[in-house]
Amino acid sequence: MLDGALSGKTALVVGASSGIGLSTTNLLADAGAKVHAAARRREAIEEGAGGRVVGHALDISDKGAVWRTVEEVGEADGIDVLVVAAGMNFAERRLEQLTAEGWDAMISVNLSGAFYATRAALPYLRASRGLVILISSVSGSWPDMSGPAYQASKAGMTEFAHAAGFEEHQNGVRFCAVLPGIVDTPILDNRPEP
């Protein structure tokens, strides 16, 4: 059904080594897009996508590395679609267990990384009148047991998409926050009870 629908388009998926990010990478490739896929585990991308994508090693919390990678992709191929699916969680998620280091790591990966990637890609997205898809979480919309740092980071990501979309619609850039519930992916292994 999607064969060729994105032919001639370039997509960058950040957080593409497993779970929703890897599935999105494969779907975009199936639809005919040229896909650049970035994650800390580049070898997992290349294995999971069967060599159909260009893999990039990237830690989304490293703003300099994010900027360089996005610029490299944008200058080579442009960017029509940016998907940020990188995320983290950890078992010590309750407020009484949460450390300042844990809080900072969660916000850095789940929220700041989305900003770094989006801001770096903005000139290319404006040129293509492109689309940004941020993989947030339903847990950012109402209280559950996923932990205050995770929920705050995902609520922030959703509102970042809303505000950025409000500003950028005049430049033709569209934003979408996807809020999945619990999905059986490797991130669930980091729950207190996997």
ZIPE-V654147 format. One record per run of one state. SS is the DSSP state (h for helix, s for strand, l for the rest). FROM is the first residue (numbers start at 0). TO is the last residue. If there is no record, write none. Layout:
ss: [SS;SS]
from: [FROM;FROM]
to: [TO;TO]
//
This chain:
ss: [l;s;l;h;l;s;l;h;l;s;l;h;l;s;l;h;l;s;l;h;l;h;l;s;l;h;l]
from: [0;9;14;18;30;33;39;41;48;53;57;62;77;80;84;99;128;130;135;137;140;147;171;173;178;185;190]
to: [8;13;17;29;32;38;40;47;52;56;61;76;79;83;98;127;129;134;136;139;146;170;172;177;184;189;193]
//
